[in-house]
Amino acid sequence: MSTILEADATGTLHLPPSLLPHPGPGRRYRVAAEGGQVIVDEAVPPLPEAASREAWLKDLERRRARGATGTTGTPLREILDDMRGERG
């Protein structure tokens, strides 16, 4: 199936929702030009920076509670304490 679209005065094409995967407000799409074709895929939303940082810190705290060590052999407890000292 093909659809003919007309560009507006600025050269912008507007895609009808029926052509989009999972249409809806706030959805993000990745658009790529490949061999003369335009490919539109739904983009995976990025994690908010604060949320990913919090998840990372919680993971480190769990590791610290288990007494895990860093890859260099330095106890993770020391690494975390150093990190906290830099933030404070």
C-alpha positions as CSV (number, residue, x, y, z in Angstrom):
1,M,0.0,0.0,0.0
2,S,1.3,3.5,-0.8
3,T,0.0,6.9,0.1
4,I,0.8,10.2,-1.7
5,L,1.7,13.0,0.7
6,E,2.3,16.6,-0.2
7,A,4.9,18.8,1.4
8,D,3.8,22.1,3.0
9,A,5.3,25.4,2.2
10,T,8.4,24.6,4.4
11,G,8.9,21.2,2.7
12,T,7.6,19.3,5.7
13,L,5.6,16.1,5.3
14,H,2.9,15.3,7.8
15,L,2.2,11.6,8.2
16,P,-1.3,10.5,9.1
17,P,-1.6,8.4,12.2
18,S,-2.7,5.4,10.1
19,L,0.9,5.2,8.7
20,L,2.6,5.3,12.1
21,P,3.4,2.3,14.3
22,H,1.5,2.8,17.6
23,P,0.3,6.3,16.9
24,G,-0.5,8.6,19.8
25,P,0.5,11.8,21.5
26,G,4.0,12.0,22.9
27,R,5.2,9.0,20.9
28,R,8.7,9.2,19.4
29,Y,9.8,7.8,16.1
30,R,13.1,7.1,14.5
31,V,13.3,8.2,10.9
32,A,16.1,7.0,8.6
33,A,16.7,7.4,4.9
34,E,17.9,4.2,3.3
35,G,18.5,3.8,-0.5
36,G,15.9,6.4,-1.5
37,Q,13.3,5.2,1.0
38,V,12.3,6.7,4.3
39,I,11.9,4.3,7.2
40,V,9.8,5.2,10.2
41,D,10.1,3.1,13.4
42,E,8.9,3.7,16.9
43,A,11.8,4.9,19.0
44,V,12.4,3.4,22.5
45,P,12.0,6.3,24.9
46,P,15.2,7.1,26.7
47,L,15.2,6.8,30.5
48,P,15.1,10.1,32.3
49,E,18.6,10.9,33.4
50,A,17.6,11.1,37.1
51,A,15.7,7.8,37.0
52,S,18.7,6.0,35.4
53,R,21.1,7.6,37.9
54,E,18.9,6.5,40.8
55,A,18.6,3.0,39.5
56,W,22.4,2.8,39.1
57,L,22.9,4.1,42.7
58,K,20.4,1.5,44.1
59,D,22.2,-1.2,42.2
60,L,25.5,-0.1,43.8
61,E,23.9,0.0,47.2
62,R,22.7,-3.6,46.8
63,R,26.1,-4.7,45.7
64,R,27.6,-2.9,48.7
65,A,25.2,-4.6,51.1
66,R,26.3,-8.0,49.7
67,G,30.0,-7.1,50.2
68,A,30.8,-7.3,46.4
69,T,34.1,-6.1,45.2
70,G,35.0,-3.9,42.2
71,T,36.8,-5.3,39.2
72,T,40.1,-3.9,40.4
73,G,39.9,-5.8,43.7
74,T,39.0,-2.6,45.6
75,P,36.1,-3.3,47.9
76,L,33.0,-1.7,46.6
77,R,32.3,-0.2,50.0
78,E,35.5,1.9,49.6
79,I,34.5,2.9,46.0
80,L,31.1,4.1,47.2
81,D,32.5,5.9,50.2
82,D,34.9,7.8,47.8
83,M,32.0,8.6,45.5
84,R,29.9,10.0,48.3
85,G,32.8,12.1,49.5
86,E,33.2,13.7,46.1
87,R,29.4,14.5,46.0
88,G,29.4,16.0,49.5
